[in-house]
Amino acid sequence: MCMGIPMQIREINGFGARCEAKGVERNVSLLMLDLAELAVGDFVVVHLGHAIERISAERAADAWSVYDEILAAEAHPPGAPG
């Protein structure tokens, strides 16, 4: 399964951006989006190094809440010792 990761734009350089999520920064292509509608501080969904959708801060937080639950469940599966 492939999932897009919500990231916040920290810097825009032409058709690329430096984005951050949970302390991890990545260079991201903005070629699939309208640059005129993007600004530093906006949230985007990143998939395979490309921003594919602009989203609200609330939607980004909701997605990370779900991802955090998935990661926690993987770290402590039901019935596992500890």
Residue pairs with C-beta under 8 A, 6 or more apart in sequence:
2 47
2 48
3 47
3 67
4 45
4 46
4 47
4 52
4 53
5 21
5 45
5 46
5 47
5 67
6 21
6 43
6 44
6 45
6 46
6 55
6 59
6 60
6 63
6 64
7 19
7 20
7 21
7 26
7 28
7 43
7 44
7 45
7 46
7 51
7 60
8 19
8 20
8 21
8 41
8 42
8 43
8 44
8 60
9 17
9 18
9 19
9 38
9 39
9 40
9 41
9 42
9 43
9 44
10 17
10 18
10 19
10 20
10 25
10 40
11 17
11 18
11 40
12 30
12 35
12 38
12 39
12 40
15 29
15 30
15 31
15 35
16 27
16 28
16 29
16 30
17 27
17 28
17 30
17 38
17 44
17 51
18 25
18 26
18 27
18 28
19 25
19 26
19 27
19 28
19 44
19 46
19 51
20 26
21 46
21 64
22 64
26 46
26 49
27 49
28 44
28 46
28 49
28 50
28 51
29 49
29 50
29 51
30 38
30 51
31 50
32 50
32 51
32 52
33 44
33 51
33 52
33 53
33 54
37 54
38 44
38 51
38 54
42 54
43 54
43 55
43 56
43 57
43 59
43 60
44 51
44 52
44 53
44 54
44 55
45 51
45 52
45 53
45 55
46 52
55 63
76 82
